[in-house]
Amino acid sequence: MLQPGLPPGRAENENGSSGGRNGPDTDSSWRGQAMKLMVSGKGGSGKSTVAALLAKQYVKDKKRVVVVDADVSTVLGPHRLLGTEIPDDLIGYFSGEKIVREKLKASRQADTPQDAPVFGTWTYDTVPAGYGSIKDGIQLVTIGKLRDATISCKSPWMGLARQFILGMHLAENERLIVDAEAGIEHFGRGIDSVCDVNLMVVDPTYESIRLAERASEMAGNVKIPLYFVLNKTNERTSKTLRHVITDKSRIIGEIPHDPVLLGAGLGGRALPDSCPPAAAILKILEERRGVPS
């Protein structure tokens, strides 16, 4: 059962404003505008499952959704959970990692404003053919995967992810969900700065609890709301998580352990089109738009 927490504090920009929709303002306003959600968490916490459940629930609520797979470290992706085909890596549209790296470097050297979409602007309908896989109102875009074991620097992929999210213009009935890199690297990669909210998935493991605590400590320097979604819980583990998580105000919802979801994941099948706990989480998020939290 969903048990929403109270909204945590949100910081303002230096000029006291909360920013606008199309720039990478670090405290984006939610006032009546389409949201860009980042779903984060440790590897294995179920962040891809939560991202997919939220996307499918948005579609049920008559929204169109762009799902950005920004987890470059795994060759797997959320396509099976969403029921889509695998799109081509977006980094290939820009001729690969080397060209993207050079373009990002040139942008920095030219002191290009951080709110300038270096790689252009996009809409749901203008993602290049083959680089977005669409089914039932969900469009999956994969930034790219580290398929070469000799490459250790993720900067080109992370930079492109930030640029794509920044340049994506959403209509009122559209939403964007980012399946982020596992861990909390995204806090320093700038992806959070072009999103409106960070939903961190916390499962009943020590590592996940510690990651949530670390994220809470860093939240003051990341000026978008940070909320926790408890995942894969039962009555006992739910109570334990709610007891040990220090900043309980950040707990926005909970997706209990569900044999149907587990079976879909094990069988490589698409998740159900509706999930009441996911619907409750989205309802809270939509209600909090424009409300200082």
C-alpha positions in Angstrom: 0.0 0.0 0.0 1.3 3.4 -0.9 2.3 5.6 2.0 3.4 9.0 0.7 5.8 11.0 2.7 5.9 14.8 3.2 7.7 16.9 0.5 11.4 17.6 1.2 12.8 21.1 1.0 13.7 22.5 -2.5 16.5 25.0 -3.1 16.3 28.0 -5.3 18.6 29.4 -7.9 20.8 32.3 -6.9 18.4 34.8 -8.3 15.5 33.3 -6.3 13.7 31.9 -9.3 12.9 28.2 -9.9 13.8 28.2 -13.6 11.9 27.4 -16.7 11.0 24.5 -18.9 13.4 24.4 -21.8 16.7 25.2 -20.1 18.8 23.0 -17.7 17.8 25.1 -14.7 18.9 23.3 -11.6 15.5 23.9 -9.9 13.0 23.5 -12.7 9.5 24.8 -12.2 6.7 22.2 -12.5 3.9 24.8 -13.0 1.5 23.0 -15.3 4.3 21.7 -17.6 5.3 18.3 -18.8 7.7 16.6 -16.5 11.1 15.0 -17.1 11.6 12.3 -14.5 14.9 10.6 -13.7 14.7 7.1 -12.2 17.9 6.2 -10.4 19.1 3.6 -7.9 21.7 0.9 -7.4 22.1 -1.9 -9.9 19.5 -4.6 -9.3 17.2 -2.3 -7.3 14.6 -2.5 -10.0 15.0 1.0 -11.4 14.3 -0.1 -15.0 11.2 -2.0 -13.8 10.0 1.1 -12.0 10.8 3.3 -15.0 8.8 1.0 -17.2 5.9 0.8 -14.8 5.7 4.6 -14.6 5.8 4.9 -18.4 3.1 2.3 -19.0 0.9 4.0 -16.3 1.4 7.4 -18.0 0.2 5.8 -21.3 -2.9 4.4 -19.5 -3.5 8.0 -18.3 -3.4 9.1 -22.0 0.1 10.5 -22.1 2.8 9.9 -24.6 6.1 9.0 -23.1 9.8 9.2 -24.2 11.8 6.7 -22.2 15.6 7.5 -22.3 17.8 4.5 -21.6 20.9 6.3 -20.2 22.4 3.3 -18.4 25.4 2.8 -20.7 27.2 0.3 -18.6 24.9 -2.6 -19.3 24.2 -4.1 -22.7 20.7 -4.9 -21.5 18.0 -2.3 -21.7 14.3 -1.8 -20.7 12.9 -2.8 -24.2 11.5 -6.1 -23.0 9.8 -4.6 -20.0 8.3 -1.9 -22.2 7.4 -4.4 -25.0 9.3 -2.4 -27.7 12.0 -3.3 -30.2 15.6 -2.3 -29.5 16.4 1.0 -31.2 19.7 1.9 -32.7 22.1 3.7 -30.3 21.6 7.4 -30.5 25.3 8.0 -30.3 25.6 6.3 -33.7 23.3 9.0 -35.2 26.1 11.5 -34.4 28.8 9.2 -36.0 30.0 7.6 -32.7 31.8 8.3 -29.5 34.8 10.2 -31.0 32.7 12.8 -32.8 30.4 13.3 -29.8 33.4 13.8 -27.6 34.9 16.3 -30.0 31.7 18.3 -30.3 31.2 18.4 -26.5 34.8 19.6 -26.1 34.4 22.3 -28.7 31.3 23.4 -27.0 33.1 23.8 -23.7 36.0 25.6 -25.3 33.6 28.1 -26.9 32.0 28.8 -23.6 28.6 27.7 -25.0 25.9 28.3 -22.4 24.9 25.2 -20.6 21.3 25.7 -21.5 22.1 25.6 -25.2 21.2 22.3 -26.9 24.4 21.6 -28.8 23.0 18.6 -30.6 19.7 20.3 -31.6 16.2 20.1 -30.4 13.7 17.3 -30.6 10.1 16.4 -30.2 8.4 13.0 -29.7 7.7 13.0 -33.4 11.1 14.1 -34.7 13.4 11.5 -33.2 15.2 10.1 -36.2 13.8 6.9 -37.7 15.4 3.9 -36.2 16.7 5.7 -33.2 13.3 5.5 -31.4 11.3 2.4 -30.9 7.6 3.1 -30.5 4.8 1.0 -29.2 1.4 2.1 -27.7 2.5 5.7 -27.0 5.9 4.8 -25.5 9.0 5.7 -27.4 12.3 4.2 -26.2 15.5 6.0 -27.1 18.8 4.3 -26.2 21.8 6.7 -25.8 24.3 3.9 -26.3 26.1 1.0 -24.7 29.7 0.5 -23.7 30.3 -2.6 -25.8 34.1 -2.1 -26.0 35.7 -3.3 -22.7 38.8 -1.1 -23.3 36.7 2.1 -23.0 36.4 3.3 -19.4 35.3 6.9 -19.9 31.5 7.4 -20.1 31.6 11.1 -20.7 30.5 11.1 -24.4 27.5 9.0 -23.6 26.6 10.9 -20.5 27.1 14.2 -22.3 24.9 13.1 -25.1 22.2 11.9 -22.7 22.1 15.3 -21.0 22.0 17.1 -24.4 19.2 14.9 -25.7 17.1 15.4 -22.5 17.8 19.2 -22.6 16.8 19.4 -26.3 13.6 17.4 -25.9 10.6 19.6 -26.1 7.5 18.0 -24.6 3.8 18.8 -25.3 1.4 19.1 -22.4 0.3 15.5 -22.8 3.9 14.1 -23.0 6.3 13.0 -20.4 10.0 11.9 -20.4 11.4 9.3 -18.1 15.2 8.6 -17.8 16.4 5.2 -16.8 19.7 6.5 -15.3 23.1 4.9 -14.9 23.2 2.7 -11.8 24.6 4.4 -8.7 24.8 8.2 -8.1 27.2 9.2 -10.9 24.5 11.2 -12.5 24.6 13.7 -9.6 27.9 14.9 -11.1 27.2 14.3 -14.8 24.6 17.0 -15.2 21.7 14.8 -16.2 19.8 15.7 -13.1 20.1 19.4 -14.0 17.9 18.9 -17.1 15.2 16.9 -15.2 12.5 18.0 -12.9 12.6 15.3 -10.3 14.8 12.4 -9.2 13.0 9.2 -8.1 15.5 6.9 -6.4 14.5 3.3 -6.2 15.4 1.7 -2.9 15.1 -2.1 -2.5 15.6 -4.1 0.8 19.4 -4.3 0.7 22.1 -2.7 2.8 23.8 -1.2 -0.3 20.6 0.4 -1.5 19.9 2.0 1.9 23.5 3.4 2.1 23.1 4.8 -1.5 19.9 6.5 -0.4 21.6 8.0 2.6 24.4 9.3 0.4 22.0 10.7 -2.1 20.2 12.6 0.7 23.5 14.1 1.9 24.2 15.3 -1.7 20.7 16.5 -2.4 21.4 20.0 -1.1 23.8 20.5 -4.1 21.3 19.0 -6.6 18.5 21.5 -6.9 15.7 19.2 -8.0 13.4 17.2 -5.7 14.8 13.8 -4.6 12.2 11.2 -3.6 12.5 7.5 -2.7 10.4 4.7 -4.2 10.6 1.6 -2.0 10.6 -1.5 -4.3 10.2 -5.2 -4.0 9.0 -5.0 -0.4 6.8 -7.1 1.9 5.3 -6.0 5.2 8.4 -6.7 7.2 10.9 -5.2 4.8 8.7 -2.2 4.2 8.7 -1.4 8.0 12.5 -2.0 8.1 13.2 0.4 5.2 10.9 3.1 6.7 12.6 2.7 10.0 16.2 2.9 8.8 15.9 5.6 6.1 16.7 8.8 8.0 15.0 11.3 5.7 11.5 9.7 5.7 10.0 12.8 4.1 11.5 11.7 0.8 9.6 8.4 0.7 6.9 9.1 -2.0 5.6 5.6 -2.6 6.1 1.9 -2.6 5.9 -1.0 -5.1 5.5 -4.2 -3.1 6.9 -7.5 -4.2 4.6 -8.8 -6.9 4.8 -12.3 -8.5 3.3 -10.9 -11.7 6.1 -8.4 -12.1 8.7 -11.0 -11.1 7.3 -13.4 -13.6 7.4 -10.9 -16.4 11.0 -10.0 -15.6 12.1 -13.6 -15.5 10.3 -14.5 -18.7 11.5 -11.5 -20.6 7.9 -10.3 -21.1 6.4 -6.8 -21.1 5.1 -5.6 -17.8 1.4 -5.1 -17.2 -0.1 -1.9 -18.6 -1.4 -0.8 -15.2 0.1 -0.8 -11.7 -1.9 0.8 -8.9 1.2 1.7 -6.8 2.8 3.4 -9.9 -0.5 5.3 -10.5 -0.4 6.5 -6.9 3.2 7.8 -7.3 2.4 9.6 -10.5 -0.7 11.2 -8.9 1.4 12.6 -6.1 4.0 13.9 -8.5 1.5 15.6 -10.7 -0.3 17.1 -7.8 3.0 18.5 -6.5 3.8 20.4 -9.7 4.2 24.0 -8.9 4.0 23.4 -5.1 7.2 24.4 -3.4 8.3 21.1 -1.9 
